[in-house]
Amino acid sequence: MIDPVDADAPNPSPGDDSPGDDSPVNAEPLHFHRLRRFVRPAEQKSIAPVLGLTVLAMALSPFLADHDWSRGLEVAIIGVSAIVALERTGASRVIRRAGIAIVVLATAVAATIPVLHAGRTGSLEEVAAGLFALLLLVTPVLVVIRLMLRPRITIDTLAGALTAYLQIGIFFGALYLFVALVTEPSPFFAQNATPVYSDFEYFSFITMTTVGYGDLTPASRIGQTLTTFEAVIGQVFLVTVVALTVSNLGRPTRRGSGQTPPP
């Protein structure tokens, strides 16, 4: 960890080549230095493949909803996207190896159970849905940390912000599925007593974007509470992280320290 600058140290003279108090390196908060112990910006690669996998998972979900193995396939795609994110966000070797091992195990369990127990509900299905929701937290967290450490706002930064936004939507869809399984036989939706996973994902995105068609509404108070949180989180993320990224494309961040950003 880089020690904070000594307050009693003499200030450099105007002609001194060493960085002064306005240097981006010295101005960087201490917690960013701590993050750099675990994520190295210089080793980051393009996040575009993760965005592509996320969009693929979303696109396949409604078309394969009638097949028993569809959720297993989407879980597998999301698991692969988390592994790619671990490989491309510059995580340290120890974190990367441990993270990949955990993600592979969680993906295998969460993808296999819905296929082998198709059409049935119970504790195993609840475990699979819970693991799927946890998997969907991996990529957004990694991407947000990556965005915090980027020296310059680029198209790849925007791809990372969009990836996090989309996976937050898929996460809430998985969370709604988990709640629906745990609270059975009480229906999650007031209009549909036997929803499939794509219904939860669809409901999640119309909630996050505050479209609110009204064709699906939560029947329980826990469902109503979760949808309120998702609507707020989705709008705050969109008007802050995504909007600020778009409006500052090409500009250096306060954490820019001379590194060349990844392509």
Sequence and secondary structure as in RCSB ss.txt:
>XXXX:A:sequence
MIDPVDADAPNPSPGDDSPGDDSPVNAEPLHFHRLRRFVRPAEQKSIAPVLGLTVLAMALSPFLADHDWSRGLEV
AIIGVSAIVALERTGASRVIRRAGIAIVVLATAVAATIPVLHAGRTGSLEEVAAGLFALLLLVTPVLVVIRLMLR
PRITIDTLAGALTAYLQIGIFFGALYLFVALVTEPSPFFAQNATPVYSDFEYFSFITMTTVGYGDLTPASRIGQT
LTTFEAVIGQVFLVTVVALTVSNLGRPTRRGSGQTPPP
>XXXX:A:secstr
      TTS    TT  S  TT HHHHS HHHHHHTTTB GGG    HHHHHHHHHHHHHHHHTTTSTTHHHHHH
HHHHHHHHHHHHHTTB HHHHHHHHHHHHHHHHHHHHHHHHTTT  SHHHHHHHHHHHHHHHHHHHHHHHHHHH 
SB  HHHHHHHHHHHHHHHHHHHHHHHHHHHHTTTS SBSS SS  HHHHHHHHHHHHTT   SSS B SHHHHH
HHHHHHHHHHHHIIIIIHHHHHTTT B TT  S     
